[in-house]
Amino acid sequence: MGWVNTVIDAARRLGVGDTVLLETAGLPAQALAWERWPIDFITRLWHAAERCTHDPGFGLKVGTGVRPASIDAVSFAMQSAATLREAITLVQKYQRLISDGGRFQMLPGSRGTWIVYHPRQGRLAFSPHQIEAVLSAVVSLTDWIAGSAVRPVRVQFSQARLGPVRGYREVFGCPVDFEQAFSGLLVSHEMLDKPLPQADPALAQVHEQYNAGRLAALEKGAVSAEDLRQWLVARVGPTLPRRAEAAGALGISERTLARRLETQGYTFNSLLDEVRQELALAAVRESRQSLADIALSLGFAEPSTFYRAFHRWTGMPPARWRKLEAV
């Protein structure tokens, strides 16, 4: 959520309120209270911010606004590391504690090491602003960790340029290329292997143990409603996912899944209904599919069943709701 809040804060500074942003993204207001967001929800937030701000430099602004709190306790482990290279290795190791949306790879070469970002999108294509924000955030965080400006030798993006070249030069302080084979930053070996000013082996070990425990809990069944929500978003289709299937995918029994959802105020069916609602609203608003096709894609046996559910969700038929949203 630190990363999500950074996006929301950047939009807010550009005059776009939280309510407008979430409504444009088709996300419920209560999403701000969740512990984690599904990848496609984050992507919808980015696309909404892109539409609402009309700012070609929005991604760069988000990245430069990233602070340690944006990546939680991983930032403190990075600060205690011996070198910047070691700090980035920690990001690779604990990436899931920051976001499920991608991973980093380090490719050493003669001029330096490329820090390459590999996006892991869901069913929705990432906004190009997301990629720009990530590379911009790498520069912001490494500046903070090193206690001084860390300038890459070169930066490149696999996508086309979004804004003026001047904006990229101001953020990265080096040549920037576009429409390349991958997105990443080339950092000199000297910069990566320079001792960090706040390196502390004892503290680094404490942070390592803490983050390792959190990652283990995340990966070994500390299932939250948001974990299930993300799983459902990726699997809702003409054939609806079943509770037994979800429990198996999350590595727990059906009874355990039901108990954990109950403590968070959910049942499997209520969460499935929420996900279908969110997907339905987005599809009716943003796609040109017929209502009958949308109904089928969300697992409704008949269009009439979908219409009744849509009326329950919004208080009006889907055709009327679509017209109002288009105004």
Residue frames as qw, qx, qy, qz and C-alpha x, y, z in Angstrom:
[[0.000, 0.883, 0.470, 0.000, 0.00, 0.00, 0.00],
 [0.350, -0.654, 0.105, 0.662, 2.98, 2.31, 0.37],
 [0.269, -0.012, 0.608, 0.747, 3.41, 2.21, -3.40],
 [0.025, 0.662, 0.694, 0.281, -0.33, 2.73, -3.98],
 [0.233, -0.861, -0.308, 0.331, -0.38, 5.71, -1.61],
 [0.356, -0.401, 0.302, 0.788, 2.58, 7.27, -3.43],
 [0.151, 0.321, 0.676, 0.646, 0.54, 7.24, -6.66],
 [0.159, -0.794, -0.584, -0.065, -2.50, 8.70, -4.91],
 [0.360, -0.720, -0.100, 0.585, -0.40, 11.42, -3.24],
 [0.309, -0.142, 0.449, 0.826, 1.15, 12.42, -6.57],
 [0.016, 0.537, 0.676, 0.505, -2.29, 12.71, -8.18],
 [0.288, -0.811, -0.457, 0.223, -3.51, 14.72, -5.21],
 [0.363, -0.524, 0.099, 0.764, -0.64, 17.21, -5.63],
 [0.117, 0.051, 0.573, 0.810, -1.78, 17.69, -9.22],
 [0.383, 0.041, 0.084, -0.919, -5.31, 18.52, -8.08],
 [0.634, -0.084, -0.646, -0.418, -6.97, 15.11, -8.50],
 [0.539, -0.422, 0.443, -0.578, -8.85, 14.06, -5.37],
 [0.210, -0.183, 0.956, -0.095, -8.89, 10.52, -4.00],
 [0.573, 0.371, 0.601, -0.416, -12.60, 10.03, -4.68],
 [0.568, 0.688, -0.161, -0.421, -12.34, 11.13, -8.31],
 [0.152, 0.550, -0.807, -0.153, -9.29, 8.94, -8.87],
 [0.311, -0.031, 0.931, -0.190, -10.87, 5.82, -7.38],
 [0.608, 0.507, 0.416, -0.448, -14.16, 6.36, -9.20],
 [0.471, 0.691, -0.395, -0.381, -12.34, 6.80, -12.51],
 [0.084, 0.399, -0.912, -0.032, -10.46, 3.58, -11.81],
 [0.757, -0.168, -0.439, -0.455, -13.70, 1.81, -10.92],
 [0.474, 0.054, -0.766, 0.431, -12.37, 0.95, -7.46],
 [0.489, -0.729, -0.463, -0.126, -14.32, 0.99, -4.19],
 [0.104, -0.845, 0.252, -0.460, -13.47, 3.63, -1.58],
 [0.804, -0.535, 0.234, -0.111, -12.79, 0.91, 1.00],
 [0.883, 0.335, -0.144, 0.295, -9.85, -0.25, -1.10],
 [0.157, 0.765, -0.368, 0.504, -7.71, 2.34, 0.68],
 [0.609, -0.567, 0.416, -0.368, -8.03, 0.28, 3.86],
 [0.989, 0.109, -0.095, -0.005, -6.76, -2.95, 2.30],
 [0.628, -0.605, 0.389, 0.298, -3.34, -4.36, 3.12],
 [0.330, -0.219, 0.689, 0.607, -2.49, -5.32, -0.46],
 [0.579, 0.537, 0.038, -0.612, -3.99, -4.63, -3.87],
 [0.817, 0.262, 0.478, 0.187, -4.29, -7.01, -6.81],
 [0.411, -0.182, 0.407, 0.796, -1.94, -6.06, -9.65],
 [0.145, 0.506, 0.623, 0.579, -4.82, -5.23, -12.00],
 [0.225, -0.881, -0.398, 0.117, -6.28, -2.84, -9.42],
 [0.411, -0.609, 0.147, 0.661, -2.98, -0.98, -9.24],
 [0.322, 0.103, 0.587, 0.735, -2.86, -0.85, -13.04],
 [0.002, -0.748, -0.599, -0.286, -6.38, 0.55, -13.15],
 [0.330, -0.836, -0.175, 0.402, -5.30, 3.22, -10.66],
 [0.405, -0.337, 0.374, 0.763, -2.37, 4.17, -12.90],
 [0.196, 0.387, 0.655, 0.619, -4.54, 4.40, -16.00],
 [0.151, -0.856, -0.494, -0.015, -7.05, 6.53, -14.08],
 [0.386, -0.714, 0.023, 0.583, -4.28, 8.87, -12.89],
 [0.369, -0.021, 0.536, 0.759, -3.04, 9.15, -16.46],
 [0.052, 0.619, 0.639, 0.454, -6.52, 10.15, -17.65],
 [0.288, -0.864, -0.396, 0.116, -7.25, 12.51, -14.77],
 [0.427, -0.673, 0.096, 0.596, -3.94, 14.39, -14.60],
 [0.625, 0.765, 0.114, 0.107, -3.21, 14.62, -18.35],
 [0.211, -0.873, 0.424, 0.115, 0.42, 14.89, -17.26],
 [0.840, 0.425, -0.336, 0.033, 2.98, 13.15, -19.52],
 [0.294, 0.508, -0.657, 0.473, 5.48, 13.32, -16.66],
 [0.721, -0.500, 0.054, -0.477, 3.21, 11.74, -14.07],
 [0.961, -0.083, -0.227, 0.132, 5.21, 8.52, -13.74],
 [0.532, 0.372, -0.343, 0.679, 8.46, 10.40, -13.23],
 [0.273, -0.579, 0.206, -0.741, 6.79, 12.56, -10.57],
 [0.889, -0.376, -0.078, -0.249, 5.56, 9.49, -8.71],
 [0.881, 0.095, -0.279, 0.369, 9.02, 7.96, -8.76],
 [0.299, 0.455, -0.320, 0.775, 10.75, 11.08, -7.48],
 [0.490, -0.538, 0.126, -0.674, 8.16, 11.21, -4.69],
 [0.879, -0.170, -0.445, 0.012, 9.02, 7.73, -3.43],
 [0.210, -0.708, 0.505, -0.448, 10.25, 7.69, 0.16],
 [0.077, 0.253, -0.940, 0.215, 11.41, 4.87, 2.45],
 [0.498, 0.124, 0.617, -0.597, 7.86, 4.39, 3.73],
 [0.675, 0.396, -0.245, -0.572, 6.80, 3.54, 0.17],
 [0.701, 0.253, -0.663, -0.073, 8.66, 0.24, 0.36],
 [0.828, -0.513, -0.112, -0.198, 8.11, -0.48, 4.04],
 [0.682, -0.648, 0.319, 0.118, 10.76, -2.23, 6.14],
 [0.854, 0.291, 0.179, 0.392, 12.78, -3.24, 3.08],
 [0.261, 0.878, -0.089, 0.392, 14.06, 0.34, 2.94],
 [0.471, -0.796, 0.350, -0.150, 15.67, 0.05, 6.38],
 [0.901, -0.114, 0.349, 0.230, 17.38, -3.18, 5.40],
 [0.638, 0.641, 0.106, 0.413, 18.73, -1.39, 2.33],
 [0.063, -0.931, 0.189, -0.304, 20.04, 1.47, 4.45],
 [0.673, -0.616, 0.409, -0.025, 21.95, -0.92, 6.72],
 [0.934, 0.286, 0.106, 0.185, 23.57, -2.75, 3.79],
 [0.625, -0.424, 0.232, 0.613, 27.30, -2.51, 3.17],
 [0.157, -0.183, 0.475, 0.846, 27.03, -1.26, -0.43],
 [0.529, 0.332, -0.025, -0.781, 24.45, -0.12, -2.92],
 [0.478, 0.203, -0.784, -0.339, 24.88, -3.39, -4.81],
 [0.143, -0.105, -0.927, 0.332, 24.01, -5.31, -1.65],
 [0.308, 0.295, 0.403, -0.810, 21.02, -3.03, -1.06],
 [0.575, 0.296, -0.354, -0.676, 19.63, -3.75, -4.52],
 [0.357, 0.087, -0.929, -0.042, 20.17, -7.45, -3.94],
 [0.106, 0.206, 0.766, -0.600, 17.88, -7.11, -0.89],
 [0.504, 0.337, 0.018, -0.795, 15.21, -5.54, -3.11],
 [0.514, 0.225, -0.731, -0.388, 15.48, -8.53, -5.43],
 [0.217, -0.012, -0.940, 0.262, 15.14, -10.90, -2.49],
 [0.058, 0.417, 0.709, -0.566, 12.20, -9.16, -0.82],
 [0.094, -0.076, -0.438, -0.891, 10.45, -7.77, -3.90],
 [0.323, -0.473, -0.768, -0.287, 7.10, -9.34, -2.92],
 [0.303, -0.566, -0.527, 0.557, 7.02, -7.28, 0.28],
 [0.035, -0.339, 0.105, 0.934, 7.10, -4.16, -1.91],
 [0.603, 0.408, -0.068, -0.682, 4.94, -5.17, -4.87],
 [0.736, 0.106, 0.666, 0.058, 3.88, -8.17, -6.94],
 [0.532, 0.797, 0.128, -0.258, 4.21, -6.08, -10.08],
 [0.606, 0.722, -0.320, 0.098, 7.73, -6.90, -11.22],
 [0.851, -0.410, 0.096, 0.315, 11.24, -7.97, -10.41],
 [0.096, 0.913, -0.367, -0.149, 14.76, -6.59, -10.81],
 [0.948, 0.101, 0.082, 0.292, 17.75, -8.23, -12.47],
 [0.190, -0.867, 0.340, 0.312, 21.39, -7.11, -12.30],
 [0.877, 0.409, 0.120, 0.220, 23.50, -7.62, -15.43],
 [0.437, -0.709, 0.269, 0.483, 27.20, -6.77, -14.89],
 [0.713, 0.645, 0.127, 0.241, 29.17, -5.42, -17.86],
 [0.654, 0.147, -0.085, 0.737, 32.38, -3.60, -18.65],
 [0.044, 0.516, 0.029, 0.855, 30.94, -0.09, -18.13],
 [0.353, -0.229, 0.469, -0.776, 28.87, -0.95, -15.07],
 [0.108, 0.207, 0.965, -0.116, 25.87, -3.05, -14.05],
 [0.349, -0.258, -0.424, -0.795, 22.48, -2.79, -15.67],
 [0.239, 0.172, 0.756, -0.585, 19.63, -2.78, -13.15],
 [0.247, -0.108, -0.686, -0.676, 16.86, -4.17, -15.33],
 [0.459, 0.100, 0.526, -0.710, 13.18, -4.03, -14.43],
 [0.161, -0.109, -0.897, -0.398, 10.93, -6.86, -15.63],
 [0.511, -0.104, 0.153, -0.839, 7.23, -5.97, -15.24],
 [0.028, -0.154, -0.988, 0.016, 4.81, -8.68, -14.15],
 [0.412, -0.030, -0.036, -0.910, 1.44, -7.41, -15.22],
 [0.488, 0.172, 0.777, -0.357, -1.87, -9.15, -14.69],
 [0.484, 0.520, 0.685, 0.162, -4.65, -9.32, -17.24],
 [0.210, 0.963, 0.152, -0.075, -4.37, -5.58, -17.92],
 [0.675, 0.416, -0.063, 0.606, -1.44, -4.04, -19.75],
 [0.459, -0.508, -0.241, 0.688, 0.68, -1.78, -17.54],
 [0.182, 0.979, 0.091, -0.032, 0.53, 1.95, -18.04],
 [0.688, 0.441, -0.189, 0.544, 3.90, 3.13, -19.40],
 [0.183, -0.790, 0.231, -0.537, 3.89, 5.60, -16.51],
 [0.881, -0.459, 0.091, -0.074, 4.29, 2.64, -14.15],
 [0.877, 0.150, -0.029, 0.455, 7.60, 1.69, -15.75],
 [0.276, 0.674, -0.138, 0.671, 8.87, 5.28, -15.66],
 [0.528, -0.737, 0.123, -0.402, 7.90, 5.54, -11.99],
 [0.950, -0.272, 0.013, 0.150, 9.84, 2.40, -11.07],
 [0.725, 0.283, -0.065, 0.624, 13.12, 3.55, -12.67],
 [0.019, -0.735, 0.090, -0.672, 12.67, 7.03, -11.27],
 [0.737, -0.631, 0.036, -0.240, 12.05, 5.51, -7.83],
 [0.911, -0.030, -0.107, 0.398, 15.31, 3.54, -8.07],
 [0.398, 0.499, -0.136, 0.758, 17.19, 6.82, -8.43],
 [0.377, -0.714, 0.046, -0.588, 15.27, 8.47, -5.55],
 [0.881, -0.466, -0.015, -0.073, 15.86, 5.57, -3.16],
 [0.836, 0.099, -0.115, 0.528, 19.52, 5.10, -4.04],
 [0.142, 0.657, -0.136, 0.728, 20.08, 8.84, -3.47],
 [0.605, -0.666, 0.070, -0.431, 18.50, 8.47, -0.03],
 [0.957, -0.251, -0.042, 0.140, 20.51, 5.36, 0.86],
 [0.727, 0.260, -0.085, 0.629, 23.83, 6.72, -0.39],
 [0.338, -0.738, -0.234, 0.535, 23.30, 10.12, 1.21],
 [0.038, -0.554, 0.323, 0.767, 24.18, 11.85, -2.06],
 [0.677, 0.522, -0.079, -0.513, 23.11, 11.94, -5.69],
 [0.574, -0.121, 0.772, 0.243, 23.53, 8.63, -7.50],
 [0.486, 0.617, -0.177, -0.594, 23.61, 9.30, -11.22],
 [0.874, 0.168, 0.448, 0.088, 23.28, 6.41, -13.67],
 [0.316, -0.300, 0.558, 0.706, 25.61, 6.23, -16.65],
 [0.266, -0.004, -0.590, -0.763, 22.66, 5.62, -18.94],
 [0.470, 0.226, 0.666, -0.533, 18.92, 4.88, -18.73],
 [0.231, 0.065, -0.693, -0.680, 16.73, 3.20, -21.28],
 [0.594, 0.175, 0.493, -0.611, 13.09, 2.24, -21.71],
 [0.314, 0.140, 0.886, 0.312, 11.47, -0.45, -23.82],
 [0.229, 0.762, 0.597, -0.096, 8.58, 1.94, -24.49],
 [0.335, 0.633, 0.221, 0.662, 8.27, 5.19, -26.42],
 [0.205, 0.004, -0.330, 0.922, 8.96, 8.56, -24.82],
 [0.101, -0.699, -0.705, 0.071, 5.95, 10.07, -23.01],
 [0.114, -0.950, -0.179, 0.227, 7.09, 13.62, -22.26],
 [0.312, 0.907, -0.269, 0.091, 9.80, 16.16, -23.10],
 [0.794, 0.221, -0.407, 0.393, 13.40, 14.93, -23.05],
 [0.029, 0.601, -0.371, 0.707, 14.20, 17.65, -20.53],
 [0.730, -0.473, 0.128, -0.476, 12.04, 15.96, -17.88],
 [0.981, -0.032, -0.152, 0.117, 13.98, 12.70, -18.18],
 [0.551, 0.456, -0.340, 0.610, 17.34, 14.46, -18.04],
 [0.273, -0.632, 0.278, -0.670, 16.28, 16.31, -14.87],
 [0.879, -0.364, 0.099, -0.292, 15.31, 13.07, -13.13],
 [0.979, -0.012, 0.041, 0.200, 18.14, 10.81, -14.27],
 [0.216, -0.878, 0.328, 0.272, 20.95, 13.27, -15.04],
 [0.392, -0.297, 0.766, 0.414, 22.22, 11.16, -17.94],
 [0.336, 0.180, -0.595, -0.708, 21.34, 10.19, -21.53],
 [0.576, 0.163, 0.674, -0.433, 18.00, 8.39, -21.85],
 [0.178, 0.150, -0.766, -0.599, 17.04, 6.11, -24.76],
 [0.659, 0.160, 0.377, -0.630, 13.61, 4.79, -25.73],
 [0.883, 0.339, -0.066, -0.319, 12.13, 1.80, -27.56],
 [0.118, 0.581, -0.803, 0.053, 15.03, -0.40, -26.50],
 [0.562, 0.016, -0.820, -0.104, 15.20, -4.11, -25.72],
 [0.528, -0.481, -0.653, 0.252, 14.53, -3.62, -21.99],
 [0.192, -0.881, -0.028, -0.431, 13.94, -0.97, -19.32],
 [0.816, -0.383, -0.215, 0.376, 16.77, -0.33, -16.89],
 [0.082, -0.973, 0.212, -0.027, 19.54, 1.84, -15.52],
 [0.814, 0.270, -0.288, 0.427, 23.28, 1.40, -16.08],
 [0.431, -0.887, 0.141, -0.091, 25.16, 2.23, -12.85],
 [0.395, 0.664, -0.599, 0.208, 28.95, 2.27, -12.54],
 [0.800, -0.149, -0.540, 0.215, 30.65, -0.49, -10.55],
 [0.300, 0.206, -0.422, 0.830, 32.38, 2.18, -8.48],
 [0.411, -0.324, 0.070, -0.849, 29.05, 3.65, -7.39],
 [0.840, -0.233, -0.354, -0.338, 27.50, 0.26, -6.67],
 [0.828, -0.096, -0.446, 0.326, 30.45, -0.99, -4.59],
 [0.103, 0.515, -0.321, 0.788, 31.13, 2.20, -2.65],
 [0.275, -0.266, -0.804, 0.455, 30.56, 1.69, 1.13],
 [0.230, -0.731, -0.443, -0.465, 27.28, 3.16, 2.33],
 [0.023, 0.544, -0.368, 0.754, 27.44, 5.83, 5.07],
 [0.607, -0.372, 0.337, -0.617, 25.00, 4.08, 7.44],
 [0.736, 0.132, -0.657, -0.090, 26.12, 0.48, 6.91],
 [0.442, -0.464, 0.576, -0.508, 25.60, -1.54, 10.09],
 [0.398, 0.148, -0.893, -0.151, 26.18, -5.32, 9.97],
 [0.027, 0.154, 0.862, -0.482, 24.37, -5.99, 13.27],
 [0.426, 0.397, 0.275, -0.765, 21.34, -3.92, 12.28],
 [0.469, 0.331, -0.591, -0.567, 21.38, -5.43, 8.80],
 [0.208, 0.010, -0.977, 0.047, 21.05, -8.87, 10.36],
 [0.221, 0.323, 0.657, -0.644, 18.04, -7.75, 12.43],
 [0.489, 0.451, -0.086, -0.741, 16.33, -6.35, 9.34],
 [0.354, 0.260, -0.829, -0.346, 17.19, -9.49, 7.39],
 [0.024, -0.140, -0.954, 0.265, 15.52, -11.71, 9.98],
 [0.325, 0.426, 0.433, -0.725, 12.46, -9.48, 10.15],
 [0.493, 0.456, -0.317, -0.670, 11.95, -9.31, 6.38],
 [0.251, 0.165, -0.938, -0.172, 12.63, -13.03, 5.98],
 [0.132, 0.251, 0.855, -0.435, 9.89, -13.74, 8.51],
 [0.427, 0.496, 0.186, -0.733, 7.42, -11.46, 6.77],
 [0.428, 0.397, -0.613, -0.533, 8.18, -13.00, 3.40],
 [0.111, 0.023, -0.992, 0.049, 7.79, -16.51, 4.79],
 [0.274, 0.376, 0.665, -0.585, 4.43, -15.58, 6.31],
 [0.457, 0.509, -0.127, -0.718, 3.30, -14.09, 3.00],
 [0.442, 0.370, -0.720, -0.386, 4.34, -17.13, 1.01],
 [0.204, 0.028, -0.969, 0.136, 3.23, -19.86, 3.44],
 [0.278, -0.488, -0.807, -0.183, -0.42, -19.19, 3.89],
 [0.078, -0.413, -0.428, 0.800, -0.88, -15.98, 5.87],
 [0.117, 0.428, 0.676, 0.588, -3.86, -15.48, 3.60],
 [0.116, 0.359, 0.320, -0.869, -5.82, -12.23, 3.70],
 [0.512, 0.648, 0.500, -0.258, -9.00, -11.25, 1.92],
 [0.263, 0.826, -0.274, -0.416, -6.82, -9.20, -0.45],
 [0.206, -0.352, 0.871, 0.275, -4.77, -12.30, -1.35],
 [0.420, 0.359, 0.833, -0.023, -7.97, -14.10, -2.29],
 [0.358, 0.810, 0.190, -0.424, -9.28, -11.01, -4.07],
 [0.080, 0.675, -0.573, -0.458, -6.17, -10.92, -6.27],
 [0.266, -0.059, 0.946, 0.173, -6.55, -14.63, -7.04],
 [0.411, 0.576, 0.671, -0.223, -10.21, -14.15, -7.93],
 [0.264, 0.799, -0.097, -0.532, -9.57, -11.13, -10.17],
 [0.028, 0.502, -0.758, -0.415, -7.19, -13.23, -12.25],
 [0.091, 0.008, 0.989, 0.116, -9.58, -16.20, -12.52],
 [0.458, 0.492, 0.502, -0.545, -13.15, -14.95, -12.78],
 [0.113, 0.228, -0.672, -0.695, -14.37, -15.95, -16.24],
 [0.632, -0.060, -0.457, -0.623, -17.13, -17.89, -17.97],
 [0.770, -0.277, -0.572, 0.054, -16.54, -20.65, -15.41],
 [0.327, -0.833, 0.187, -0.406, -16.49, -19.28, -11.88],
 [0.341, 0.363, -0.779, 0.380, -13.71, -20.33, -9.50],
 [0.743, -0.482, -0.420, -0.198, -14.75, -22.50, -6.56],
 [0.455, -0.806, 0.292, -0.241, -13.79, -22.21, -2.91],
 [0.921, -0.227, 0.269, 0.166, -12.01, -25.58, -2.92],
 [0.713, 0.517, 0.076, 0.466, -9.94, -24.45, -5.91],
 [0.012, 0.881, -0.170, 0.441, -9.04, -21.19, -4.17],
 [0.702, -0.643, 0.289, -0.101, -8.04, -22.91, -0.95],
 [0.926, 0.038, 0.215, 0.308, -5.82, -25.31, -2.86],
 [0.522, 0.684, 0.000, 0.510, -4.14, -22.49, -4.79],
 [0.174, -0.837, 0.244, -0.458, -3.50, -20.57, -1.54],
 [0.456, 0.300, -0.772, 0.325, -2.11, -23.66, 0.19],
 [0.261, -0.128, 0.653, -0.699, -4.71, -24.00, 2.95],
 [0.067, 0.328, 0.942, 0.005, -7.82, -26.05, 3.66],
 [0.157, -0.574, -0.498, -0.631, -11.33, -24.83, 2.83],
 [0.525, -0.713, -0.452, 0.108, -12.13, -24.64, 6.54],
 [0.511, -0.386, -0.071, 0.764, -9.04, -22.52, 7.24],
 [0.152, 0.248, 0.368, 0.883, -9.85, -20.23, 4.32],
 [0.318, -0.682, -0.529, -0.394, -13.40, -19.75, 5.58],
 [0.574, -0.647, -0.343, 0.367, -12.18, -19.02, 9.11],
 [0.434, -0.216, 0.069, 0.872, -9.61, -16.45, 7.99],
 [0.006, -0.409, -0.447, -0.796, -12.12, -14.70, 5.76],
 [0.425, -0.713, -0.546, -0.112, -14.65, -14.62, 8.59],
 [0.521, -0.534, -0.228, 0.625, -12.19, -12.78, 10.86],
 [0.215, -0.132, 0.239, 0.938, -11.92, -10.13, 8.15],
 [0.389, 0.438, 0.321, -0.744, -15.67, -9.80, 7.66],
 [0.466, 0.386, -0.521, -0.602, -15.94, -11.82, 4.45],
 [0.822, 0.050, 0.562, -0.084, -17.14, -15.10, 3.05],
 [0.411, -0.080, 0.684, 0.598, -15.87, -16.63, -0.17],
 [0.256, 0.624, 0.682, 0.283, -19.16, -15.84, -1.93],
 [0.050, -0.939, -0.220, 0.258, -19.32, -12.24, -0.70],
 [0.304, -0.617, 0.415, 0.596, -15.78, -11.59, -1.91],
 [0.375, 0.176, 0.760, 0.500, -16.52, -13.26, -5.24],
 [0.163, 0.821, 0.545, 0.040, -19.58, -11.03, -5.59],
 [0.169, -0.874, 0.063, 0.451, -17.45, -7.93, -4.93],
 [0.363, -0.334, 0.621, 0.609, -14.89, -8.96, -7.52],
 [0.313, 0.451, 0.752, 0.365, -17.57, -9.67, -10.13],
 [0.041, 0.918, 0.348, -0.186, -19.10, -6.28, -9.38],
 [0.242, -0.747, 0.283, 0.550, -15.78, -4.48, -9.83],
 [0.345, -0.091, 0.743, 0.566, -15.02, -6.32, -13.06],
 [0.255, 0.644, 0.706, 0.150, -18.55, -5.75, -14.35],
 [0.003, -0.924, -0.167, 0.343, -18.47, -2.01, -13.73],
 [0.257, -0.579, 0.491, 0.598, -15.11, -1.70, -15.43],
 [0.339, 0.138, 0.817, 0.446, -16.24, -3.79, -18.42],
 [0.199, 0.777, 0.597, 0.016, -19.53, -1.93, -18.89],
 [0.079, -0.910, -0.001, 0.408, -17.80, 1.44, -18.58],
 [0.185, -0.691, 0.512, 0.475, -14.62, 0.83, -20.56],
 [0.326, -0.057, 0.856, 0.398, -15.26, -1.92, -23.13],
 [0.456, 0.223, -0.292, -0.811, -17.39, -2.05, -26.26],
 [0.069, -0.066, -0.994, -0.046, -18.54, -5.58, -25.55],
 [0.511, -0.411, -0.431, -0.620, -22.24, -6.27, -25.63],
 [0.501, -0.455, 0.440, -0.590, -23.88, -6.66, -22.25],
 [0.974, -0.016, -0.016, -0.224, -24.64, -10.29, -23.08],
 [0.753, 0.397, -0.413, 0.325, -20.96, -10.99, -23.77],
 [0.035, -0.561, 0.525, -0.639, -19.94, -9.26, -20.54],
 [0.785, -0.309, 0.228, -0.486, -22.45, -11.39, -18.64],
 [0.974, 0.145, -0.174, 0.017, -20.98, -14.55, -20.15],
 [0.518, 0.532, -0.465, 0.481, -17.38, -13.46, -19.44],
 [0.198, -0.475, 0.532, -0.672, -18.22, -13.05, -15.75],
 [0.082, 0.015, -0.980, 0.183, -19.82, -16.46, -15.32],
 [0.504, 0.213, 0.378, -0.747, -23.50, -15.51, -15.53],
 [0.409, 0.178, 0.882, 0.153, -25.55, -18.29, -17.09],
 [0.238, 0.713, 0.602, 0.268, -28.10, -15.86, -18.55],
 [0.193, 0.389, 0.028, 0.900, -28.02, -12.13, -19.36],
 [0.465, -0.678, -0.294, -0.487, -31.11, -11.67, -17.21],
 [0.779, -0.477, -0.280, 0.295, -29.20, -12.94, -14.17],
 [0.514, 0.057, -0.038, 0.855, -26.45, -10.44, -14.87],
 [0.090, -0.566, -0.229, -0.787, -28.97, -7.61, -15.24],
 [0.638, -0.682, -0.312, -0.178, -30.52, -8.41, -11.86],
 [0.744, -0.329, -0.173, 0.555, -27.10, -8.51, -10.20],
 [0.348, 0.270, 0.087, 0.894, -26.10, -5.24, -11.85],
 [0.311, -0.680, -0.279, -0.602, -29.29, -3.59, -10.64],
 [0.745, -0.592, -0.274, 0.137, -28.54, -4.82, -7.12],
 [0.664, -0.122, -0.059, 0.736, -25.03, -3.32, -7.33],
 [0.225, 0.081, 0.140, 0.961, -25.90, 0.06, -8.86],
 [0.235, 0.496, 0.520, -0.655, -29.65, 0.54, -8.52],
 [0.523, 0.620, -0.080, -0.580, -30.15, 0.68, -12.31],
 [0.924, 0.299, 0.229, 0.059, -29.91, -1.53, -15.42],
 [0.647, -0.288, 0.333, 0.622, -26.46, -1.84, -17.05],
 [0.409, 0.536, 0.445, 0.589, -27.50, -0.13, -20.30],
 [0.134, -0.946, -0.204, -0.214, -28.69, 2.96, -18.46],
 [0.617, -0.697, 0.142, 0.337, -25.61, 3.00, -16.22],
 [0.656, 0.058, 0.388, 0.645, -23.34, 2.78, -19.30],
 [0.226, 0.752, 0.353, 0.508, -25.07, 5.79, -20.89],
 [0.360, -0.930, -0.071, -0.027, -24.74, 7.86, -17.73],
 [0.699, -0.478, 0.257, 0.466, -21.04, 7.00, -17.42],
 [0.584, 0.307, 0.411, 0.629, -20.44, 8.00, -21.03],
 [0.047, 0.940, 0.269, 0.204, -21.82, 11.51, -20.46]]
